[in-house]
């Protein structure tokens, strides 16, 4: 059996007295990232046994709403790209991209 390299990504969440996120930092040593600040994060993992997506969505209480809208738009665009890489389904990718454009238009992001 070959030796496997492992890589660790660490997320730290600083909470206030009501357990509301005040600070988010992340590190990815292989990527050269050490305790970088973030204002929001979305994490999804696939539970193959139960055939369901598990997720954690966090944002700090000082995350501006206008930035949250941009964050969601960029995430949707990125998900469209990832969907294409994973499935090679050009037709659905185009539909997803159309929705992203609609989303940006309705929120006056472009």
Gaussian input, Z-matrix of N, CA and C with variables (Angstrom, degrees):
# hf/3-21g

backbone

0 1
 N
 C     1     B1
 C     2     B2     1     A1
 N     3     B3     2     A2     1     D1
 C     4     B4     3     A3     2     D2
 C     5     B5     4     A4     3     D3
 N     6     B6     5     A5     4     D4
 C     7     B7     6     A6     5     D5
 C     8     B8     7     A7     6     D6
 N     9     B9     8     A8     7     D7
 C    10    B10     9     A9     8     D8
 C    11    B11    10    A10     9     D9
 N    12    B12    11    A11    10    D10
 C    13    B13    12    A12    11    D11
 C    14    B14    13    A13    12    D12
 N    15    B15    14    A14    13    D13
 C    16    B16    15    A15    14    D14
 C    17    B17    16    A16    15    D15
 N    18    B18    17    A17    16    D16
 C    19    B19    18    A18    17    D17
 C    20    B20    19    A19    18    D18
 N    21    B21    20    A20    19    D19
 C    22    B22    21    A21    20    D20
 C    23    B23    22    A22    21    D21
 N    24    B24    23    A23    22    D22
 C    25    B25    24    A24    23    D23
 C    26    B26    25    A25    24    D24
 N    27    B27    26    A26    25    D25
 C    28    B28    27    A27    26    D26
 C    29    B29    28    A28    27    D27
 N    30    B30    29    A29    28    D28
 C    31    B31    30    A30    29    D29
 C    32    B32    31    A31    30    D30
 N    33    B33    32    A32    31    D31
 C    34    B34    33    A33    32    D32
 C    35    B35    34    A34    33    D33
 N    36    B36    35    A35    34    D34
 C    37    B37    36    A36    35    D35
 C    38    B38    37    A37    36    D36
 N    39    B39    38    A38    37    D37
 C    40    B40    39    A39    38    D38
 C    41    B41    40    A40    39    D39
 N    42    B42    41    A41    40    D40
 C    43    B43    42    A42    41    D41
 C    44    B44    43    A43    42    D42
 N    45    B45    44    A44    43    D43
 C    46    B46    45    A45    44    D44
 C    47    B47    46    A46    45    D45
 N    48    B48    47    A47    46    D46
 C    49    B49    48    A48    47    D47
 C    50    B50    49    A49    48    D48
 N    51    B51    50    A50    49    D49
 C    52    B52    51    A51    50    D50
 C    53    B53    52    A52    51    D51
 N    54    B54    53    A53    52    D52
 C    55    B55    54    A54    53    D53
 C    56    B56    55    A55    54    D54
 N    57    B57    56    A56    55    D55
 C    58    B58    57    A57    56    D56
 C    59    B59    58    A58    57    D57
 N    60    B60    59    A59    58    D58
 C    61    B61    60    A60    59    D59
 C    62    B62    61    A61    60    D60
 N    63    B63    62    A62    61    D61
 C    64    B64    63    A63    62    D62
 C    65    B65    64    A64    63    D63
 N    66    B66    65    A65    64    D64
 C    67    B67    66    A66    65    D65
 C    68    B68    67    A67    66    D66
 N    69    B69    68    A68    67    D67
 C    70    B70    69    A69    68    D68
 C    71    B71    70    A70    69    D69
 N    72    B72    71    A71    70    D70
 C    73    B73    72    A72    71    D71
 C    74    B74    73    A73    72    D72
 N    75    B75    74    A74    73    D73
 C    76    B76    75    A75    74    D74
 C    77    B77    76    A76    75    D75
 N    78    B78    77    A77    76    D76
 C    79    B79    78    A78    77    D77
 C    80    B80    79    A79    78    D78
 N    81    B81    80    A80    79    D79
 C    82    B82    81    A81    80    D80
 C    83    B83    82    A82    81    D81
 N    84    B84    83    A83    82    D82
 C    85    B85    84    A84    83    D83
 C    86    B86    85    A85    84    D84
 N    87    B87    86    A86    85    D85
 C    88    B88    87    A87    86    D86
 C    89    B89    88    A88    87    D87
 N    90    B90    89    A89    88    D88
 C    91    B91    90    A90    89    D89
 C    92    B92    91    A91    90    D90
 N    93    B93    92    A92    91    D91
 C    94    B94    93    A93    92    D92
 C    95    B95    94    A94    93    D93
 N    96    B96    95    A95    94    D94
 C    97    B97    96    A96    95    D95
 C    98    B98    97    A97    96    D96
 N    99    B99    98    A98    97    D97
 C   100   B100    99    A99    98    D98
 C   101   B101   100   A100    99    D99
 N   102   B102   101   A101   100   D100
 C   103   B103   102   A102   101   D101
 C   104   B104   103   A103   102   D102
 N   105   B105   104   A104   103   D103
 C   106   B106   105   A105   104   D104
 C   107   B107   106   A106   105   D105
 N   108   B108   107   A107   106   D106
 C   109   B109   108   A108   107   D107
 C   110   B110   109   A109   108   D108
 N   111   B111   110   A110   109   D109
 C   112   B112   111   A111   110   D110
 C   113   B113   112   A112   111   D111
 N   114   B114   113   A113   112   D112
 C   115   B115   114   A114   113   D113
 C   116   B116   115   A115   114   D114
 N   117   B117   116   A116   115   D115
 C   118   B118   117   A117   116   D116
 C   119   B119   118   A118   117   D117
 N   120   B120   119   A119   118   D118
 C   121   B121   120   A120   119   D119
 C   122   B122   121   A121   120   D120
 N   123   B123   122   A122   121   D121
 C   124   B124   123   A123   122   D122
 C   125   B125   124   A124   123   D123
 N   126   B126   125   A125   124   D124
 C   127   B127   126   A126   125   D125
 C   128   B128   127   A127   126   D126
 N   129   B129   128   A128   127   D127
 C   130   B130   129   A129   128   D128
 C   131   B131   130   A130   129   D129
 N   132   B132   131   A131   130   D130
 C   133   B133   132   A132   131   D131
 C   134   B134   133   A133   132   D132
 N   135   B135   134   A134   133   D133
 C   136   B136   135   A135   134   D134
 C   137   B137   136   A136   135   D135
 N   138   B138   137   A137   136   D136
 C   139   B139   138   A138   137   D137
 C   140   B140   139   A139   138   D138
 N   141   B141   140   A140   139   D139
 C   142   B142   141   A141   140   D140
 C   143   B143   142   A142   141   D141
 N   144   B144   143   A143   142   D142
 C   145   B145   144   A144   143   D143
 C   146   B146   145   A145   144   D144
 N   147   B147   146   A146   145   D145
 C   148   B148   147   A147   146   D146
 C   149   B149   148   A148   147   D147
 N   150   B150   149   A149   148   D148
 C   151   B151   150   A150   149   D149
 C   152   B152   151   A151   150   D150
 N   153   B153   152   A152   151   D151
 C   154   B154   153   A153   152   D152
 C   155   B155   154   A154   153   D153
 N   156   B156   155   A155   154   D154
 C   157   B157   156   A156   155   D155
 C   158   B158   157   A157   156   D156
 N   159   B159   158   A158   157   D157
 C   160   B160   159   A159   158   D158
 C   161   B161   160   A160   159   D159
 N   162   B162   161   A161   160   D160
 C   163   B163   162   A162   161   D161
 C   164   B164   163   A163   162   D162
 N   165   B165   164   A164   163   D163
 C   166   B166   165   A165   164   D164
 C   167   B167   166   A166   165   D165
 N   168   B168   167   A167   166   D166
 C   169   B169   168   A168   167   D167
 C   170   B170   169   A169   168   D168
 N   171   B171   170   A170   169   D169
 C   172   B172   171   A171   170   D170
 C   173   B173   172   A172   171   D171
 N   174   B174   173   A173   172   D172
 C   175   B175   174   A174   173   D173
 C   176   B176   175   A175   174   D174
 N   177   B177   176   A176   175   D175
 C   178   B178   177   A177   176   D176
 C   179   B179   178   A178   177   D177
 N   180   B180   179   A179   178   D178
 C   181   B181   180   A180   179   D179
 C   182   B182   181   A181   180   D180
 N   183   B183   182   A182   181   D181
 C   184   B184   183   A183   182   D182
 C   185   B185   184   A184   183   D183
 N   186   B186   185   A185   184   D184
 C   187   B187   186   A186   185   D185
 C   188   B188   187   A187   186   D186
 N   189   B189   188   A188   187   D187
 C   190   B190   189   A189   188   D188
 C   191   B191   190   A190   189   D189
 N   192   B192   191   A191   190   D190
 C   193   B193   192   A192   191   D191
 C   194   B194   193   A193   192   D192
 N   195   B195   194   A194   193   D193
 C   196   B196   195   A195   194   D194
 C   197   B197   196   A196   195   D195
 N   198   B198   197   A197   196   D196
 C   199   B199   198   A198   197   D197
 C   200   B200   199   A199   198   D198
 N   201   B201   200   A200   199   D199
 C   202   B202   201   A201   200   D200
 C   203   B203   202   A202   201   D201
 N   204   B204   203   A203   202   D202
 C   205   B205   204   A204   203   D203
 C   206   B206   205   A205   204   D204
 N   207   B207   206   A206   205   D205
 C   208   B208   207   A207   206   D206
 C   209   B209   208   A208   207   D207
 N   210   B210   209   A209   208   D208
 C   211   B211   210   A210   209   D209
 C   212   B212   211   A211   210   D210
 N   213   B213   212   A212   211   D211
 C   214   B214   213   A213   212   D212
 C   215   B215   214   A214   213   D213
 N   216   B216   215   A215   214   D214
 C   217   B217   216   A216   215   D215
 C   218   B218   217   A217   216   D216
 N   219   B219   218   A218   217   D217
 C   220   B220   219   A219   218   D218
 C   221   B221   220   A220   219   D219
 N   222   B222   221   A221   220   D220
 C   223   B223   222   A222   221   D221
 C   224   B224   223   A223   222   D222
 N   225   B225   224   A224   223   D223
 C   226   B226   225   A225   224   D224
 C   227   B227   226   A226   225   D225
 N   228   B228   227   A227   226   D226
 C   229   B229   228   A228   227   D227
 C   230   B230   229   A229   228   D228
 N   231   B231   230   A230   229   D229
 C   232   B232   231   A231   230   D230
 C   233   B233   232   A232   231   D231
 N   234   B234   233   A233   232   D232
 C   235   B235   234   A234   233   D233
 C   236   B236   235   A235   234   D234
 N   237   B237   236   A236   235   D235
 C   238   B238   237   A237   236   D236
 C   239   B239   238   A238   237   D237
 N   240   B240   239   A239   238   D238
 C   241   B241   240   A240   239   D239
 C   242   B242   241   A241   240   D240
 N   243   B243   242   A242   241   D241
 C   244   B244   243   A243   242   D242
 C   245   B245   244   A244   243   D243
 N   246   B246   245   A245   244   D244
 C   247   B247   246   A246   245   D245
 C   248   B248   247   A247   246   D246
 N   249   B249   248   A248   247   D247
 C   250   B250   249   A249   248   D248
 C   251   B251   250   A250   249   D249
 N   252   B252   251   A251   250   D250
 C   253   B253   252   A252   251   D251
 C   254   B254   253   A253   252   D252
 N   255   B255   254   A254   253   D253
 C   256   B256   255   A255   254   D254
 C   257   B257   256   A256   255   D255
 N   258   B258   257   A257   256   D256
 C   259   B259   258   A258   257   D257
 C   260   B260   259   A259   258   D258
 N   261   B261   260   A260   259   D259
 C   262   B262   261   A261   260   D260
 C   263   B263   262   A262   261   D261
 N   264   B264   263   A263   262   D262
 C   265   B265   264   A264   263   D263
 C   266   B266   265   A265   264   D264
 N   267   B267   266   A266   265   D265
 C   268   B268   267   A267   266   D266
 C   269   B269   268   A268   267   D267
 N   270   B270   269   A269   268   D268
 C   271   B271   270   A270   269   D269
 C   272   B272   271   A271   270   D270
 N   273   B273   272   A272   271   D271
 C   274   B274   273   A273   272   D272
 C   275   B275   274   A274   273   D273
 N   276   B276   275   A275   274   D274
 C   277   B277   276   A276   275   D275
 C   278   B278   277   A277   276   D276
 N   279   B279   278   A278   277   D277
 C   280   B280   279   A279   278   D278
 C   281   B281   280   A280   279   D279
 N   282   B282   281   A281   280   D280
 C   283   B283   282   A282   281   D281
 C   284   B284   283   A283   282   D282
 N   285   B285   284   A284   283   D283
 C   286   B286   285   A285   284   D284
 C   287   B287   286   A286   285   D285
 N   288   B288   287   A287   286   D286
 C   289   B289   288   A288   287   D287
 C   290   B290   289   A289   288   D288
 N   291   B291   290   A290   289   D289
 C   292   B292   291   A291   290   D290
 C   293   B293   292   A292   291   D291
 N   294   B294   293   A293   292   D292
 C   295   B295   294   A294   293   D293
 C   296   B296   295   A295   294   D294
 N   297   B297   296   A296   295   D295
 C   298   B298   297   A297   296   D296
 C   299   B299   298   A298   297   D297
 N   300   B300   299   A299   298   D298
 C   301   B301   300   A300   299   D299
 C   302   B302   301   A301   300   D300
 N   303   B303   302   A302   301   D301
 C   304   B304   303   A303   302   D302
 C   305   B305   304   A304   303   D303
 N   306   B306   305   A305   304   D304
 C   307   B307   306   A306   305   D305
 C   308   B308   307   A307   306   D306
 N   309   B309   308   A308   307   D307
 C   310   B310   309   A309   308   D308
 C   311   B311   310   A310   309   D309
 N   312   B312   311   A311   310   D310
 C   313   B313   312   A312   311   D311
 C   314   B314   313   A313   312   D312
 N   315   B315   314   A314   313   D313
 C   316   B316   315   A315   314   D314
 C   317   B317   316   A316   315   D315
 N   318   B318   317   A317   316   D316
 C   319   B319   318   A318   317   D317
 C   320   B320   319   A319   318   D318
 N   321   B321   320   A320   319   D319
 C   322   B322   321   A321   320   D320
 C   323   B323   322   A322   321   D321
 N   324   B324   323   A323   322   D322
 C   325   B325   324   A324   323   D323
 C   326   B326   325   A325   324   D324
 N   327   B327   326   A326   325   D325
 C   328   B328   327   A327   326   D326
 C   329   B329   328   A328   327   D327

   B1=1.4467
   B2=1.5341
   B3=1.3023
   B4=1.4692
   B5=1.5260
   B6=1.3252
   B7=1.4600
   B8=1.5165
   B9=1.2998
   B10=1.4516
   B11=1.5212
   B12=1.3075
   B13=1.4660
   B14=1.5246
   B15=1.2863
   B16=1.4578
   B17=1.5228
   B18=1.3005
   B19=1.4502
   B20=1.5228
   B21=1.3026
   B22=1.4525
   B23=1.5195
   B24=1.3230
   B25=1.4635
   B26=1.5232
   B27=1.3261
   B28=1.4587
   B29=1.5185
   B30=1.3144
   B31=1.4597
   B32=1.5172
   B33=1.3312
   B34=1.4574
   B35=1.5228
   B36=1.3219
   B37=1.4555
   B38=1.5246
   B39=1.3343
   B40=1.4596
   B41=1.5179
   B42=1.3294
   B43=1.4592
   B44=1.5241
   B45=1.3322
   B46=1.4614
   B47=1.5341
   B48=1.3197
   B49=1.4622
   B50=1.5242
   B51=1.3409
   B52=1.4641
   B53=1.5340
   B54=1.3222
   B55=1.4673
   B56=1.5344
   B57=1.3226
   B58=1.4662
   B59=1.5260
   B60=1.3460
   B61=1.4700
   B62=1.5283
   B63=1.3162
   B64=1.4649
   B65=1.5163
   B66=1.3208
   B67=1.4580
   B68=1.5275
   B69=1.3257
   B70=1.4658
   B71=1.5180
   B72=1.3127
   B73=1.4603
   B74=1.5164
   B75=1.3269
   B76=1.4618
   B77=1.5174
   B78=1.3170
   B79=1.4598
   B80=1.5188
   B81=1.3229
   B82=1.4686
   B83=1.5244
   B84=1.3165
   B85=1.4594
   B86=1.5216
   B87=1.3284
   B88=1.4692
   B89=1.5280
   B90=1.3253
   B91=1.4566
   B92=1.5124
   B93=1.3191
   B94=1.4555
   B95=1.5151
   B96=1.3170
   B97=1.4598
   B98=1.5263
   B99=1.3305
   B100=1.4608
   B101=1.5296
   B102=1.3091
   B103=1.4749
   B104=1.5322
   B105=1.3230
   B106=1.4599
   B107=1.5223
   B108=1.3179
   B109=1.4587
   B110=1.5258
   B111=1.3132
   B112=1.4612
   B113=1.5204
   B114=1.3058
   B115=1.4630
   B116=1.5310
   B117=1.3461
   B118=1.4600
   B119=1.5222
   B120=1.3368
   B121=1.4542
   B122=1.5225
   B123=1.3112
   B124=1.4579
   B125=1.5206
   B126=1.3003
   B127=1.4558
   B128=1.5174
   B129=1.3299
   B130=1.4593
   B131=1.5142
   B132=1.3102
   B133=1.4595
   B134=1.5246
   B135=1.3299
   B136=1.4534
   B137=1.5204
   B138=1.3150
   B139=1.4538
   B140=1.5206
   B141=1.3274
   B142=1.4586
   B143=1.5317
   B144=1.3117
   B145=1.4636
   B146=1.5298
   B147=1.3392
   B148=1.4651
   B149=1.5269
   B150=1.3413
   B151=1.4739
   B152=1.5230
   B153=1.3451
   B154=1.4563
   B155=1.5204
   B156=1.3137
   B157=1.4561
   B158=1.5191
   B159=1.3348
   B160=1.4580
   B161=1.5156
   B162=1.3134
   B163=1.4557
   B164=1.5117
   B165=1.3113
   B166=1.4627
   B167=1.5236
   B168=1.2978
   B169=1.4669
   B170=1.5242
   B171=1.3145
   B172=1.4571
   B173=1.5185
   B174=1.3156
   B175=1.4546
   B176=1.5200
   B177=1.3221
   B178=1.4582
   B179=1.5269
   B180=1.3166
   B181=1.4661
   B182=1.5232
   B183=1.3453
   B184=1.4635
   B185=1.5317
   B186=1.3428
   B187=1.4688
   B188=1.5348
   B189=1.3336
   B190=1.4682
   B191=1.5377
   B192=1.3111
   B193=1.4639
   B194=1.5257
   B195=1.3362
   B196=1.4592
   B197=1.5325
   B198=1.3312
   B199=1.4563
   B200=1.5260
   B201=1.3316
   B202=1.4656
   B203=1.5254
   B204=1.3231
   B205=1.4619
   B206=1.5267
   B207=1.3097
   B208=1.4687
   B209=1.5291
   B210=1.3284
   B211=1.4588
   B212=1.5278
   B213=1.3234
   B214=1.4598
   B215=1.5204
   B216=1.3195
   B217=1.4597
   B218=1.5266
   B219=1.3264
   B220=1.4663
   B221=1.5257
   B222=1.3233
   B223=1.4644
   B224=1.5255
   B225=1.3250
   B226=1.4669
   B227=1.5212
   B228=1.3288
   B229=1.4661
   B230=1.5267
   B231=1.3131
   B232=1.4637
   B233=1.5311
   B234=1.3253
   B235=1.4628
   B236=1.5275
   B237=1.3224
   B238=1.4704
   B239=1.5225
   B240=1.3250
   B241=1.4703
   B242=1.5302
   B243=1.3091
   B244=1.4622
   B245=1.5199
   B246=1.3224
   B247=1.4634
   B248=1.5251
   B249=1.3336
   B250=1.4636
   B251=1.5274
   B252=1.3362
   B253=1.4659
   B254=1.5212
   B255=1.3230
   B256=1.4604
   B257=1.5191
   B258=1.3452
   B259=1.4701
   B260=1.5200
   B261=1.3302
   B262=1.4658
   B263=1.5386
   B264=1.3198
   B265=1.4640
   B266=1.5275
   B267=1.3363
   B268=1.4586
   B269=1.5263
   B270=1.3206
   B271=1.4603
   B272=1.5341
   B273=1.3248
   B274=1.4726
   B275=1.5238
   B276=1.3134
   B277=1.4650
   B278=1.5244
   B279=1.3217
   B280=1.4688
   B281=1.5265
   B282=1.3182
   B283=1.4677
   B284=1.5258
   B285=1.3151
   B286=1.4615
   B287=1.5283
   B288=1.3319
   B289=1.4722
   B290=1.5315
   B291=1.3376
   B292=1.4650
   B293=1.5267
   B294=1.3370
   B295=1.4608
   B296=1.5267
   B297=1.3262
   B298=1.4730
   B299=1.5278
   B300=1.3195
   B301=1.4620
   B302=1.5343
   B303=1.3247
   B304=1.4625
   B305=1.5344
   B306=1.3136
   B307=1.4589
   B308=1.5389
   B309=1.3232
   B310=1.4658
   B311=1.5350
   B312=1.3227
   B313=1.4552
   B314=1.5312
   B315=1.3255
   B316=1.4593
   B317=1.5375
   B318=1.3391
   B319=1.4568
   B320=1.5220
   B321=1.3451
   B322=1.4641
   B323=1.5282
   B324=1.3355
   B325=1.4473
   B326=1.5236
   B327=1.3198
   B328=1.4691
   B329=1.5020
   A1=109.22
   A2=116.05
   A3=121.55
   A4=110.43
   A5=114.68
   A6=119.27
   A7=109.03
   A8=117.15
   A9=121.73
   A10=109.90
   A11=114.83
   A12=120.65
   A13=106.73
   A14=117.43
   A15=120.39
   A16=108.44
   A17=114.78
   A18=121.96
   A19=107.43
   A20=116.13
   A21=119.90
   A22=110.56
   A23=114.57
   A24=122.15
   A25=105.94
   A26=116.27
   A27=121.34
   A28=109.88
   A29=115.50
   A30=122.94
   A31=108.05
   A32=116.55
   A33=121.16
   A34=108.10
   A35=115.02
   A36=121.27
   A37=108.14
   A38=116.09
   A39=121.68
   A40=108.67
   A41=116.45
   A42=121.80
   A43=111.38
   A44=115.92
   A45=119.36
   A46=108.90
   A47=116.90
   A48=121.10
   A49=113.11
   A50=117.77
   A51=122.37
   A52=112.18
   A53=115.96
   A54=123.65
   A55=112.31
   A56=115.66
   A57=122.31
   A58=107.05
   A59=117.21
   A60=118.84
   A61=113.01
   A62=114.81
   A63=122.28
   A64=110.99
   A65=116.66
   A66=121.17
   A67=109.46
   A68=115.29
   A69=121.87
   A70=107.63
   A71=117.33
   A72=121.32
   A73=107.97
   A74=114.36
   A75=118.80
   A76=110.12
   A77=113.95
   A78=121.18
   A79=108.62
   A80=115.13
   A81=122.76
   A82=105.73
   A83=115.47
   A84=120.85
   A85=112.46
   A86=117.83
   A87=120.33
   A88=112.30
   A89=116.48
   A90=121.07
   A91=113.56
   A92=116.85
   A93=120.52
   A94=113.83
   A95=117.34
   A96=121.87
   A97=108.24
   A98=116.38
   A99=120.84
   A100=109.16
   A101=116.00
   A102=123.00
   A103=113.12
   A104=116.12
   A105=120.39
   A106=109.61
   A107=115.61
   A108=121.15
   A109=110.02
   A110=115.26
   A111=122.46
   A112=107.55
   A113=116.61
   A114=120.86
   A115=111.69
   A116=116.74
   A117=120.70
   A118=109.22
   A119=115.54
   A120=120.88
   A121=109.63
   A122=114.47
   A123=122.22
   A124=105.83
   A125=117.52
   A126=121.77
   A127=108.68
   A128=116.80
   A129=121.76
   A130=108.59
   A131=115.40
   A132=121.38
   A133=108.22
   A134=115.65
   A135=120.86
   A136=109.92
   A137=116.70
   A138=123.40
   A139=106.90
   A140=115.78
   A141=121.27
   A142=112.21
   A143=116.06
   A144=120.05
   A145=111.12
   A146=116.13
   A147=120.57
   A148=113.32
   A149=116.16
   A150=121.79
   A151=111.54
   A152=114.04
   A153=117.79
   A154=110.49
   A155=113.91
   A156=121.85
   A157=108.97
   A158=114.64
   A159=121.09
   A160=106.86
   A161=117.97
   A162=118.03
   A163=113.20
   A164=113.12
   A165=122.72
   A166=106.37
   A167=117.14
   A168=123.60
   A169=107.41
   A170=116.53
   A171=120.77
   A172=110.28
   A173=115.44
   A174=120.71
   A175=107.71
   A176=114.81
   A177=119.48
   A178=109.88
   A179=114.50
   A180=118.17
   A181=112.87
   A182=117.00
   A183=118.62
   A184=112.84
   A185=117.36
   A186=120.96
   A187=107.87
   A188=118.05
   A189=120.28
   A190=111.81
   A191=115.94
   A192=121.11
   A193=111.17
   A194=118.53
   A195=119.65
   A196=110.83
   A197=117.77
   A198=120.19
   A199=111.34
   A200=117.67
   A201=121.03
   A202=110.52
   A203=117.05
   A204=120.58
   A205=110.71
   A206=117.20
   A207=121.39
   A208=109.84
   A209=116.83
   A210=122.27
   A211=110.68
   A212=117.27
   A213=120.59
   A214=111.18
   A215=117.81
   A216=120.07
   A217=110.57
   A218=116.82
   A219=119.57
   A220=111.48
   A221=117.02
   A222=120.58
   A223=110.65
   A224=117.05
   A225=120.21
   A226=111.45
   A227=117.67
   A228=121.10
   A229=109.69
   A230=116.54
   A231=121.49
   A232=111.21
   A233=117.08
   A234=120.41
   A235=111.58
   A236=116.70
   A237=120.58
   A238=110.40
   A239=116.30
   A240=120.95
   A241=111.07
   A242=116.21
   A243=120.71
   A244=110.83
   A245=116.91
   A246=121.21
   A247=110.37
   A248=116.34
   A249=120.56
   A250=110.99
   A251=117.11
   A252=120.60
   A253=111.54
   A254=116.41
   A255=120.94
   A256=113.56
   A257=117.04
   A258=119.85
   A259=114.87
   A260=117.10
   A261=122.26
   A262=112.10
   A263=117.01
   A264=122.66
   A265=108.66
   A266=115.92
   A267=121.42
   A268=112.69
   A269=116.84
   A270=120.33
   A271=111.35
   A272=117.12
   A273=119.03
   A274=111.01
   A275=117.26
   A276=119.51
   A277=110.19
   A278=116.29
   A279=120.10
   A280=110.61
   A281=117.09
   A282=121.34
   A283=110.18
   A284=116.24
   A285=120.42
   A286=110.41
   A287=117.20
   A288=121.04
   A289=110.28
   A290=116.56
   A291=120.10
   A292=110.28
   A293=116.48
   A294=119.46
   A295=110.91
   A296=116.82
   A297=120.29
   A298=110.99
   A299=116.18
   A300=120.29
   A301=110.37
   A302=116.82
   A303=122.18
   A304=110.32
   A305=116.30
   A306=122.77
   A307=110.23
   A308=116.22
   A309=121.35
   A310=110.65
   A311=116.57
   A312=120.66
   A313=111.00
   A314=117.19
   A315=121.47
   A316=111.74
   A317=117.34
   A318=120.63
   A319=112.85
   A320=116.41
   A321=121.98
   A322=112.24
   A323=115.77
   A324=120.24
   A325=112.75
   A326=117.34
   A327=119.51
   A328=110.42
   D1=135.35
   D2=-179.00
   D3=-74.51
   D4=150.21
   D5=174.20
   D6=-71.62
   D7=128.51
   D8=179.76
   D9=-96.92
   D10=137.79
   D11=173.16
   D12=-86.33
   D13=137.02
   D14=174.38
   D15=-114.06
   D16=151.49
   D17=-179.82
   D18=-131.84
   D19=142.31
   D20=-177.33
   D21=-120.82
   D22=134.69
   D23=172.87
   D24=-115.56
   D25=126.97
   D26=-175.43
   D27=-115.91
   D28=134.05
   D29=174.94
   D30=-117.49
   D31=132.62
   D32=176.25
   D33=-122.19
   D34=133.70
   D35=-177.98
   D36=-121.68
   D37=116.29
   D38=174.79
   D39=-90.62
   D40=124.10
   D41=-175.23
   D42=-109.76
   D43=149.61
   D44=173.62
   D45=-84.12
   D46=-173.95
   D47=-177.04
   D48=-63.08
   D49=-20.54
   D50=177.81
   D51=-97.92
   D52=10.45
   D53=179.61
   D54=65.11
   D55=30.68
   D56=174.45
   D57=-96.08
   D58=131.73
   D59=-178.22
   D60=-60.17
   D61=128.15
   D62=174.24
   D63=-108.19
   D64=-27.93
   D65=-175.78
   D66=-145.16
   D67=135.02
   D68=174.12
   D69=-125.12
   D70=131.05
   D71=172.66
   D72=-134.86
   D73=154.18
   D74=178.43
   D75=-141.77
   D76=152.81
   D77=179.04
   D78=-136.75
   D79=143.11
   D80=175.03
   D81=-144.92
   D82=92.09
   D83=-172.22
   D84=-55.56
   D85=-42.28
   D86=179.82
   D87=-63.16
   D88=-25.67
   D89=179.00
   D90=-95.21
   D91=1.41
   D92=-179.92
   D93=75.26
   D94=21.42
   D95=-178.69
   D96=-103.59
   D97=124.88
   D98=-179.43
   D99=-132.37
   D100=114.50
   D101=176.49
   D102=48.81
   D103=49.06
   D104=176.37
   D105=-79.90
   D106=137.12
   D107=179.75
   D108=-75.23
   D109=144.44
   D110=173.13
   D111=-138.16
   D112=154.64
   D113=177.39
   D114=-103.69
   D115=-17.43
   D116=179.88
   D117=-155.89
   D118=155.61
   D119=176.02
   D120=-151.87
   D121=146.85
   D122=174.48
   D123=-128.81
   D124=123.98
   D125=-179.13
   D126=-127.31
   D127=126.26
   D128=176.43
   D129=-125.90
   D130=137.36
   D131=174.27
   D132=-129.79
   D133=149.67
   D134=-178.27
   D135=-97.93
   D136=122.18
   D137=174.25
   D138=-93.18
   D139=98.05
   D140=-175.02
   D141=-65.98
   D142=-35.46
   D143=-178.27
   D144=-62.73
   D145=-44.71
   D146=-178.25
   D147=-95.93
   D148=-2.09
   D149=-179.63
   D150=53.83
   D151=52.36
   D152=178.54
   D153=-148.11
   D154=155.04
   D155=177.29
   D156=-90.37
   D157=134.52
   D158=175.76
   D159=-111.94
   D160=141.44
   D161=-174.15
   D162=-144.81
   D163=156.18
   D164=173.21
   D165=-130.65
   D166=122.31
   D167=176.92
   D168=-119.39
   D169=117.98
   D170=179.98
   D171=-134.06
   D172=146.51
   D173=170.62
   D174=-149.29
   D175=149.62
   D176=-179.75
   D177=-75.04
   D178=156.32
   D179=-177.17
   D180=-68.88
   D181=-13.27
   D182=176.47
   D183=-101.74
   D184=14.64
   D185=176.22
   D186=-70.84
   D187=118.07
   D188=-179.58
   D189=-67.68
   D190=140.70
   D191=-178.81
   D192=-59.72
   D193=-39.60
   D194=-179.74
   D195=-64.00
   D196=-35.65
   D197=176.27
   D198=-72.03
   D199=-33.29
   D200=177.14
   D201=-62.70
   D202=-39.04
   D203=178.16
   D204=-64.21
   D205=-42.20
   D206=177.45
   D207=-65.14
   D208=-43.38
   D209=178.63
   D210=-57.53
   D211=-46.71
   D212=178.48
   D213=-63.25
   D214=-43.41
   D215=179.51
   D216=-60.48
   D217=-48.76
   D218=-179.52
   D219=-63.51
   D220=-34.62
   D221=177.48
   D222=-66.38
   D223=-42.93
   D224=178.02
   D225=-62.52
   D226=-41.76
   D227=177.47
   D228=-62.30
   D229=-44.49
   D230=179.27
   D231=-62.78
   D232=-40.74
   D233=177.31
   D234=-63.28
   D235=-35.98
   D236=176.01
   D237=-61.75
   D238=-44.91
   D239=178.62
   D240=-63.61
   D241=-43.07
   D242=179.77
   D243=-65.72
   D244=-40.12
   D245=177.27
   D246=-58.44
   D247=-43.13
   D248=179.22
   D249=-62.96
   D250=-46.20
   D251=179.42
   D252=-61.27
   D253=-38.27
   D254=-175.13
   D255=-79.11
   D256=-31.39
   D257=-171.41
   D258=-118.21
   D259=-20.50
   D260=-173.58
   D261=59.43
   D262=24.20
   D263=-179.95
   D264=-89.94
   D265=90.76
   D266=-175.79
   D267=-65.78
   D268=-37.93
   D269=-177.37
   D270=-64.52
   D271=-47.72
   D272=179.71
   D273=-70.41
   D274=-33.64
   D275=176.80
   D276=-61.51
   D277=-42.84
   D278=178.11
   D279=-62.02
   D280=-39.48
   D281=178.04
   D282=-64.33
   D283=-42.23
   D284=178.43
   D285=-63.75
   D286=-42.10
   D287=179.20
   D288=-64.03
   D289=-38.29
   D290=176.40
   D291=-60.12
   D292=-43.11
   D293=178.07
   D294=-62.90
   D295=-40.30
   D296=178.92
   D297=-60.27
   D298=-41.35
   D299=177.89
   D300=-65.02
   D301=-42.14
   D302=177.55
   D303=-61.97
   D304=-45.33
   D305=178.94
   D306=-57.29
   D307=-48.09
   D308=-179.63
   D309=-64.17
   D310=-40.91
   D311=179.76
   D312=-63.21
   D313=-46.53
   D314=-177.00
   D315=-66.82
   D316=-28.04
   D317=178.45
   D318=-96.48
   D319=6.34
   D320=-178.52
   D321=54.53
   D322=44.50
   D323=-179.73
   D324=-88.03
   D325=-17.20
   D326=-178.80
   D327=-118.99

